[in-house]
Amino acid sequence: MPAPEGTKQEEVIPPAISIPDGIKPLFFSGPSQQIFECVVDTHLTSDNPHKLILKAKILDDFKTRAAVCDFHPVKKQVQAYPGEELLIVYDHDFQYGENFYICITEEAKERILNPPKEDLGEEGVKEGGSKEEEEDDVIPSTPVPREWECLGSDTEIRESLVTDSRPLISFKVSRKRMYFNSPVSLSDHLASVHSDLVLDISPHDEPNYQLCRSEMDIAVQAVPDTCEGSCQTEWRSPVNAAVQYSPRELPPQEAHTQWESQAMSDFLSKAYPRMELSLQQNQIMDILADDYTNLSETDFITGNKSDTNLKEYQSFTDLKFSKDKLITCVDWHPTIKGIIAVSCGQNYSFDERIQLSNRLLLSKSLILIWSFTDPIHPQLFLEAPDDVLCFKFNPSDPNIVIGGCANGQVVLWDLGEYQDRLQVNKSQESSDVRSAAANMAIFDTDPKLDHAPMVQYAAVSSIKDSHSLAVCHVQWVPEHIEVSTKNFQVLEGVGGKTNQIISASIDGNVLFWDIRPSVQRKVSVQKSSTVTPDQPYAHINLTWKPFLKLPLARVDFPGMFSVTRVSIHEKHKQKPKASSDLAEEPSVTASGEGKPIEGASTMFFIGSEDGEVAYYDWVPMRDSESGKLVPSPPKFHSNTHNGPVSCVERSPFFRDIVLSVGGWTWAIWREGSKGDALLKSHSSSVQLTGGAWCPTRPGVFFVTKANGNVDVWDLMDRSHEPLLAQNVSPMCITSVYPWPLTSKQLMLAVGDSGGTLHILEVPWSLSHPSSNEVSIMKSFFEREEKRLDSTTQRLSTRKIEKKKLDSSKVEPKTEEGGDTTKAVIDNSEELAKKEYDEYLSMELKLLVELGLVQLNSSTDD
């Protein structure tokens, strides 16, 4: 109220406002307001100053930012807060000295959200008001709900409802893919002729029929007795201790007397020859060396069993984008250590995908790139049009990533703009000391570390020219070779870059792609006029087509191979055998392509969804009838596995040795061998889901199972059972990829169906080979190949002999035929008798040489 005229106005000083109980002033910085979504004038205003924050989110911020967190002054009060949500209030007028204040008790929170109504006194009544106006402003009280009283209507409603008296019965009808499009033969039968196939049931009334059935719901649970025990040994802390002593020395005069004495002269005369002999022995051989230790570098593999376990180094999972999803593929960054990428897909069956198709269209399909320096937040997100089932980094240019989607398209990402982000993590990994001030500076100045960017794909293949079904495997063609677009032969790589891709799908097609424009394939280092620095792959976006398409048809019956894996002969950083005499710089022909490599292999292995392994040539042949180019038939195919093939991988030490894993078995093949597999495991009790060779030891490979186990096989030690079987996850393992992180450290990346990526450290005994392990394994594979050839030849011989004997039994016995059969039987008996006599003579000769038997003069042989 203004002061009356004539009165003197004195300056009024407001009294100090005391802070109520349960309220603490708090300063909220700009980054904290963005993290907790309470930005001033955006989320909170003076009219709407309240914000409820989950307690769990504040506790996670304590773990992430530690002392940098703005809630650190009230950390103990937050931890002791009994509720799930804390109330913070925007203090617009800085009533309590800060821009925010927090309620640390439930009473203060209730008092702020629901302030008590003050009693209206004489000062609160407006002038000219009346008691009737005050009564009109009173808000009526909320009616109290009463307990419902049943008057019989619920029985009528319950009887009118239709309910299920038993669970619904569902049927699922399926058939194998190998029988799709197979011919079907149908025929009719006459009911009068085939009366046994027809049953006539005429309807009639049964007066005595009466059914009374009561339903019971009974459950029985058998729970085994469990017990929990522990054992604790006494641990003593190590103590550093040292002992120092000084030698006893004689005075100079006494020492001179001792050296000149006769006793010292006699002692030196006796000791000198012995000392000289000992020095000569030490020069010839080290008598103190431990021969058992120096016998082999890895002799402790079987002795030290405690060192053969896989140790979990780190694990990665994202609560929003990878949890409860299926990790479909894993790949390591080729040049930056500690960077690994995973692709995640929806963990649904085919029927569930159809039912949830609308929901899946709205969900994002991503590839997550993780760093060992930050196991909580991914560094990058690569967005795809559909679930990515496989992807690979370009080995010559890691900024390029290629992937295959579930809809059949091939996608390409360019990470050139985000290379600095990965390099920052590389520099952080190499630094040995990280101070708290440096961490605070990172959180305050670099917002990229808190929010990983979403990278859009740079190019995607044309839908009509892509696969019709899901892409299961992609592979880069090595940088030292190229596939010609004219005659599809192997050429020398130009420019030292990888530009071609191989993709395989369950639709039965293997496609060859090139990321360069078709006009500019002449010289790989040239750039098209349509290419811009910002979008170097815009020329192939939505128009990308393969330059070679191989439909792999079956031989035994109609249909296509459902290809899941592909493996070509050449590998990265390996020159072909026929190119040893070529120049260091590849020569270029007049057309701009490299010269053909004579003797280079164009063969490749495939694995199918039906458990088959086949060997194909990608160079098509010309049909003699139509004159068109058609895919070459397979050199051989085998139904080795009894389930989908999840791995076809060549050994990093032997290019002609291939590992295949599928169904419940694994097998090792040798390229060029026309027989069966060199080695094949027995059927496992659990389905195998993947496999990979060890990159550092030629005789070790890893096999994953559906129960979460990882089996480590060491052919140097045993071949009938795994050397190590260890459980690493409670979920089904879906992908595995070993990678040498350093020269002394081998990592094994394992992804499961729960969305978690496990990084396991392989022990020294399983990652470091012995000095002659390569030669031993080479001899091992050669011996197995000879055994396989001998077995195959013996089986073919037995089949021929059996066919001859069967034909002799079936044919009528004429005089000539009978004489011929008798001659064959007599000839075989003579050969067997001759071999037995030679064995007896060799045995006798051996016994005589050993001195176990003495020949008499009357003995002839």
Stockholm file with secondary structure:
# STOCKHOLM 1.0

chainA/1-861         MPAPEGTKQEEVIPPAISIPDGIKPLFFSGPSQQIFECVVDTHLTSDNPHKLILKAKILDDFKTRAAVCDFHPVKKQVQAYPGEELLIVYDHDFQYGENFYICITEEAKERILNPPKEDLGEEGVKEGGSKEEEEDDVIPSTPVPREWECLGSDTEIRESLVTDSRPLISFKVSRKRMYFNSPVSLSDHLASVHSDLVLDISPHDEPNYQLCRSEMDIAVQAVPDTCEGSCQTEWRSPVNAAVQYSPRELPPQEAHTQWESQAMSDFLSKAYPRMELSLQQNQIMDILADDYTNLSETDFITGNKSDTNLKEYQSFTDLKFSKDKLITCVDWHPTIKGIIAVSCGQNYSFDERIQLSNRLLLSKSLILIWSFTDPIHPQLFLEAPDDVLCFKFNPSDPNIVIGGCANGQVVLWDLGEYQDRLQVNKSQESSDVRSAAANMAIFDTDPKLDHAPMVQYAAVSSIKDSHSLAVCHVQWVPEHIEVSTKNFQVLEGVGGKTNQIISASIDGNVLFWDIRPSVQRKVSVQKSSTVTPDQPYAHINLTWKPFLKLPLARVDFPGMFSVTRVSIHEKHKQKPKASSDLAEEPSVTASGEGKPIEGASTMFFIGSEDGEVAYYDWVPMRDSESGKLVPSPPKFHSNTHNGPVSCVERSPFFRDIVLSVGGWTWAIWREGSKGDALLKSHSSSVQLTGGAWCPTRPGVFFVTKANGNVDVWDLMDRSHEPLLAQNVSPMCITSVYPWPLTSKQLMLAVGDSGGTLHILEVPWSLSHPSSNEVSIMKSFFEREEKRLDSTTQRLSTRKIEKKKLDSSKVEPKTEEGGDTTKAVIDNSEELAKKEYDEYLSMELKLLVELGLVQLNSSTDD
#=GR chainA/1-861 SS CCCCTTCCCCCCCCCCCCCCTTEEEECCCHHHHHHTTCCBTTTBCSSSCEEEEEHHHHHHHHHHHGGGSTTGGGHHHHHHCCSSEEEEEECTTCTTSSSEEEECSHHHHHHHHSCCCCCCCTTTSCTTCCHHHHHHTCCCCCCCCCCCCCCSHHHHHHHHSCCCSSCCCCCCCCCCGGGTTCCCCCCCCCTTTCGGGCCCCCCCCCTTCCCCCCCCCCCCCCCCCCCCCCCCCCCCCCCCCCCCCCCCCCCHHHHHHHHTSHHHHHHHHHHHHHHHHHHHHHHHCCTTSCHHHHSCTTTTTTTCGGGSSCEEEEEECCTTTTTTSEEEEEEECSSSTTEEEEEEECCCCHHHHHHTHHHHHHSCEEEEEEETTBSSSCSEEEEESSCEEEEEECSSCTTEEEEEETTSCEEEEECGGGHHHHHHHHHHHHCSCCCHHHHHHHHHHCGGGTSCCEECCSEEBCTTTSCSSCEEEEEECCTTEEECSSSCCEEECSTTCCCEEEEEETTSEEEEEESSCGGGGSCTTCCCTTCCSSCTTGGGTTTBCCSEEEECBCSSSSSBCCEEEEEESCCTTCCCGGGTTSCSSCCBCTTSSBCBCTTCCCEEEEEETTSCEEEEESSCEECTTTCCEECCCCSEEECCCSSCEEEEEECSSCTTEEEEEETTEEEEEETTCCSSCSEECCCCSSCEEEEEECSSCTTEEEEEETTSEEEEEETTTCSSSCSEEEECCSSCEEEEEEEEEETTEEEEEEEETTSCEEEEEECHHHHSCCTTHHHHHHHHHHHHHHHHHHHHHHHHHHHHHHHHHHHHHHSCCCHHHHHHHHHHHHHHHHHHHHHHHHHHHHHHHHHHHHTSCCCCTTCCC
#=GC SS_cons         CCCCTTCCCCCCCCCCCCCCTTEEEECCCHHHHHHTTCCBTTTBCSSSCEEEEEHHHHHHHHHHHGGGSTTGGGHHHHHHCCSSEEEEEECTTCTTSSSEEEECSHHHHHHHHSCCCCCCCTTTSCTTCCHHHHHHTCCCCCCCCCCCCCCSHHHHHHHHSCCCSSCCCCCCCCCCGGGTTCCCCCCCCCTTTCGGGCCCCCCCCCTTCCCCCCCCCCCCCCCCCCCCCCCCCCCCCCCCCCCCCCCCCCCHHHHHHHHTSHHHHHHHHHHHHHHHHHHHHHHHCCTTSCHHHHSCTTTTTTTCGGGSSCEEEEEECCTTTTTTSEEEEEEECSSSTTEEEEEEECCCCHHHHHHTHHHHHHSCEEEEEEETTBSSSCSEEEEESSCEEEEEECSSCTTEEEEEETTSCEEEEECGGGHHHHHHHHHHHHCSCCCHHHHHHHHHHCGGGTSCCEECCSEEBCTTTSCSSCEEEEEECCTTEEECSSSCCEEECSTTCCCEEEEEETTSEEEEEESSCGGGGSCTTCCCTTCCSSCTTGGGTTTBCCSEEEECBCSSSSSBCCEEEEEESCCTTCCCGGGTTSCSSCCBCTTSSBCBCTTCCCEEEEEETTSCEEEEESSCEECTTTCCEECCCCSEEECCCSSCEEEEEECSSCTTEEEEEETTEEEEEETTCCSSCSEECCCCSSCEEEEEECSSCTTEEEEEETTSEEEEEETTTCSSSCSEEEECCSSCEEEEEEEEEETTEEEEEEEETTSCEEEEEECHHHHSCCTTHHHHHHHHHHHHHHHHHHHHHHHHHHHHHHHHHHHHHHSCCCHHHHHHHHHHHHHHHHHHHHHHHHHHHHHHHHHHHHTSCCCCTTCCC
//
